[in-house]
Amino acid sequence: MCTSEYINFVCSQLRGVGDIIMKKQMSDDWCIYINGKPIILAFDNLSYVRMTPAIDDMMTSAWTGYPYDGAKEHYVLDIEHRDKAMKVVHALLAS
């Protein structure tokens, strides 16, 4: 379960990247869409992004995990470091 403070922080870190829409999931966690594309899964106050060749080089030191039971492995995005997070998000939007 994500806190509202965490979701607000994630969205503030993404400010300026595009149209941001947050959709609450049944588990009280969130999917964050940017320009209509699902980019971040926010579960348990962590931001997950899908593993894709477009960001593999940027995420070599990132933690990985499973945002929910049955999910594929994802990278954990360090949303606190805005510059790096924005580069990852831009790469995901372009892929």
C-alpha positions in Angstrom: 0.0 0.0 0.0 1.3 3.4 -1.0 0.9 6.5 1.1 -0.7 9.6 -0.5 2.5 11.4 0.5 4.6 9.0 -1.6 2.3 9.2 -4.6 2.4 13.0 -4.4 6.2 13.0 -4.2 6.5 10.7 -7.2 4.3 13.0 -9.3 6.1 16.1 -8.1 9.4 14.5 -9.2 7.9 13.8 -12.6 6.6 17.3 -13.1 7.2 18.6 -16.6 7.7 15.2 -18.3 4.2 15.1 -19.8 0.5 14.5 -18.9 0.5 12.5 -15.6 -2.5 10.4 -14.6 -2.6 8.3 -11.5 -4.9 5.3 -11.3 -5.5 3.6 -8.0 -5.3 -0.2 -8.2 -7.6 -2.6 -6.2 -4.7 -3.2 -3.8 -4.4 0.4 -2.8 -1.3 0.9 -4.9 -1.0 2.9 -8.1 -0.2 2.9 -11.8 1.2 6.1 -13.1 0.6 6.9 -16.7 2.5 9.5 -18.6 1.1 10.7 -21.9 -1.3 7.8 -21.7 1.4 5.1 -21.3 1.8 3.1 -18.1 5.3 4.0 -16.9 5.5 3.4 -13.1 3.9 0.9 -10.8 3.9 2.3 -7.3 3.6 -0.5 -4.7 4.6 -0.3 -1.0 6.1 3.1 -1.5 8.5 1.9 -4.2 8.4 2.9 -7.8 8.8 0.0 -10.3 9.5 0.3 -14.0 9.5 -2.5 -16.5 12.8 -4.1 -17.5 13.5 -3.1 -21.1 16.6 -2.8 -23.3 15.9 1.0 -23.5 16.9 1.5 -19.9 19.1 -1.5 -19.1 22.3 0.6 -19.3 20.9 3.3 -16.9 19.7 0.7 -14.4 22.8 -1.5 -13.9 23.0 -0.7 -10.2 19.3 -0.6 -9.6 17.5 -3.0 -7.2 15.0 -5.3 -8.8 11.8 -6.7 -7.4 8.2 -7.9 -8.1 5.6 -5.2 -7.5 2.9 -7.7 -6.8 2.3 -11.5 -6.8 2.5 -12.9 -10.3 4.3 -9.9 -11.8 7.4 -10.0 -13.9 10.6 -8.7 -12.4 10.9 -4.9 -12.6 13.6 -2.4 -11.8 13.1 -0.3 -8.7 13.4 3.4 -9.9 15.2 5.7 -7.5 12.6 8.4 -7.7 14.5 10.6 -5.2 17.2 11.4 -7.7 15.1 13.4 -10.1 17.6 13.9 -12.9 18.3 10.1 -13.3 14.6 9.2 -12.8 13.6 11.7 -15.6 16.2 10.2 -18.0 14.7 6.7 -17.3 11.2 7.9 -17.8 12.1 9.7 -21.1 13.7 6.5 -22.4 10.6 4.5 -21.5 8.3 7.0 -23.2 10.5 6.8 -26.3 10.5 3.0 -26.4 
